[in-house]
């Protein structure tokens, strides 16, 4: 399938071998239920992970900004100890040493810039949380819609498969009637044409279901693309 993504115009060139393989395999319908699919999407969707990471980054920024409002206290200790004169060995006289202690306290009296930074970080955090909540809701809605489209595609496929069965029986019965002289060639041709249309509709339904299945896997975050840019079946995916 060749597409011009800049103009959103696509021209389909079906690979007959791939289409034959698809028809041979038949329908592959995931057994994943809606709630389970939503849980998988919340856990595996990379775009949702990125949004969640941005929210967590905003929380860390709030923590750092809040830490900048605290009182600063620095404690320093120093000592100066002499040794006994005219000795070759170290003889420290600790009782005659000089010791000092210094405590510097920075009170948060003028922290306007820090308070503004803290307020901005809180506003950013709330914005990121709302964005994350909306995005999670959107993801869940996308999964539900994908599940419905997939189920509709399955039902359409089953209907078309039944139509093919009925069309085949019509061809068989018309052939027998023609042999018995109770039908003409036109009736047989019409039944064969109806069978061909039913088979084409069945193939179309199969393709639609395959597309819906890929979209479903994309929306729950389990669609795997190999190094050649081709999608591949996932082992133990419930299909």
Phi, psi and omega in degrees: 000119182256131184228142169259096188293338180291331180248000180059031178248127182238141174242122185271132174231092187291136173277114186297325180293320178294320179295319178296321178294322179295316179295321180295319181287328181077193184286137175237107187250124178298145179264006182290130177280165187299310183296322177294321178296320178297317179298319178295317181297317179297330182272330190246344182296120183293321179294326176289323175299317179297317178296321178294322178296321178295324176293319178293324176297321178296323177296319178295323178296323176296318179298316180293319179294322178292323178295331179289348178268356183283160175286135179266135177222120180243123180249126178233139180238141178217155180211152178222107184244127178270161174255162180294138181288156174058042175227146178269349181255151178291118181229086183284135178251085184293333181288346179247016180282167178248126183235145179215149178229134181229131178237118177252124182241124177256103182282141181282065183273321180234086181236044183297315181297319180293321179294320177297319178297321179295317179297316180298321179293324177294317179296317179297321179296315179297322178295318180294322179294317179295320179297318179296317180296317179295319182293320176299319178296320179296319179297315180298321179294318178300319180294316179299316179295320178296321178296318179294316179297321180294318179293320177297321179295324177294315179296321178296321178297315180297322178295316180292327177294321176295323179296322178295318179299316179294321180293323178295318178296325179294319178297317180297313181293322179294324178297317178295319179295324178294320178294329180274359180079016182256005176214161179248178183297327180299318179299319180294317180297320179295320179292322178291323177294320177296323177295317179297318178296320179294320178294319177296320178295324178295317177297318177298319178295324178294317178296317178300319180293321178297317178297317179297324179292320177294319178295324177297313180293325175297317184288336178262000173084023181246008179282119182257134178244129182276183184294343178270001181082016181255144178280151181224152180292144180263130180289139180058041179268002182084017181255000000 
